[in-house]
Amino acid sequence: QVQLVESGGGLVQAGGSLRLSCAASGSTFSRLVMAWFRRAPGREREFVAGISGRAGTTLYTDSVKGRFTISRDNAKNTVYLQMNSLKPDDTAVYYCAADESATYFPSQGSTVYDYWGQGTQVTVSS
């Protein structure tokens, strides 16, 4: 069993930055593929970014490329999402997810992920 706890959400003006953190416990963190998803009001949950275990291979959805960076610190069992140049369209609840399959490349499909955090709200004002 893996427990995930997100933090770092909040209210920011357009053009600003936030860094989300997700602390994991209960498994060998370095084997986990980690990802961030988000769900905006009235919209389906969507993949934002993912990072594989030891190799650190990353994947981003097109709308955040060049603005968001996913990273991980295996010594701290934590994955991060640095979000720069935020836009009102980035407003959503952001969820951390973990995949125990230890694959070399993160998946964009939410059904692949075995564990989910409770979510953290990010609101970007115009």
N, C-alpha and C positions, 0 to 999 in steps of 0.2 A: 504494500500500500504506500502511495506517495501523497504527501500533503503539500499543497502549494498555497502560499500566501503572498498576494500582491500588495504593493504600496507605491506611493508616489503620484497618484492622480491628483487632480485639482482643477482650478479655474485659471486660465491664462488668456491673454489677449492674442489675437492673430499675429503671427510672426514670432511669437515667443517660443520657449522651449520647456520641456518637462522630461524627467527621466523616471521611468517606471522600473521597479524592481520586483522580482519574484523569487522568494526563498523556498527551497524545496527540502523536504526531509523524508526519510523512510526508504530510500533506495540508493543505489550507487549512482550518484548524480552524473558522473562523467559518461555513463552509458546512455543517459536519457537524451532523446531528441526533444528540444524545447521550442515552443512557439508562442507567439502572441496572436490572438484573435480579437476582434471587436464587433460590437453590435450597436448600431445607432438606432434611435427611435424609428419604428416603422420599417426597419430594414432587417435583412437576414444577417446572421453572424458571418463575418468574413475573415479570411486569413490575412494577417498583416506581415508577419515575418517569422522565420524559423531558423534554427541553428542546430547542427548535428552535435554529437558528443565530442569525442577527442579531437576530431579533425576540424571542427568548427566551421564546416561548410554552411553558408548562409543563403537564404532565399527571401525575396521581398515581393509583395504585390506591387504592381506598376505605380499605383498612386502615391506610394511612399518612398520610392527609390530616390536616393539623393538627399532625402530629408530625415529619414529614420535609420538608426543603426542598432542592430541586435548584437549583443555580446554576452559572454558568460564567464564566470569565475568559478572554476571547478573546485578550488580550495575553499570557497565560501558557499558552495551549493546554491548559487544565485545566478539568475539570468536577468539581463537588463534590456530596456528599450529606450534608447536616447531619441527623443523626438524634437526636431528643430523645424523652424519655419512652419509652425503649426497653422492650420487653416480651420475655419468653422466646420468644414466637412469632416474634420478629424474627430469631432465631438462624438463620443460613444462610451460605452462601458468596455474596458479592455480586460481581456481574460488571458491568463497564463495557462498553458497546457503542456503536458508531458507525454511522450510516446516511449514505451519501454522496449520497442522492437530493435533498438540499437542499430538502426540503418545508417548509412553514410550520407543520406540526403534527406532534408526535412520535407514532409508532405504538406500540401495545402489543404488536404481533406480533413475536415474536423472529426470524422468518424475514426480516423487512425489513432487519435490521441486518447489515452487511457484515463488520464487524470486532468482535472480542471480546478483552477482557483475560483474564488468567490467573485472576482471582478473588482475593478477600481474605475471610478468615473473620471473621465477627462472631458472638460468643457472648454471650448475655444470660442471666445467672444469676438465679434467683428468690430 
